[in-house]
Amino acid sequence: MKTFLSVIAIIIFVLPSCQKDGCNNGVKAEFKDLTGLDGCGFVIDLNEGKRLEPTNLSEFNITPENGKKIWVKYHETEGGSICMSGEIVEIDCISIRK
């Protein structure tokens, strides 16, 4: 009986947390390589047309590649940029989009 209850608890708590995007409420995006421009590196282009310059991308276990599709959740942050090609943000969550 105890095992049965454990299985039910896992189903109730684990399955709802499995989402298609790996980042709850993340948005569709992809990496863009701007390393050829002065002061630029990888940026994130959202499918809606907005460009992001993340300040903390190195904190995540993901290797940026030009055109790699991702899910991203972020928030705006203060700061300037030498690249000046997008909105300065901190990434909250990022995962590969399949």
Secondary structure, 3 states (H helix, E strand, C coil): CHHHHHHHHHHHHHHHHCCCCCCCCCEEEEEEECCCCCCCCEEEEECCCCEEEECCHHHCCCCCCCCCEEEEEEEECCCCCCCCCCEEEEEEEEEECC
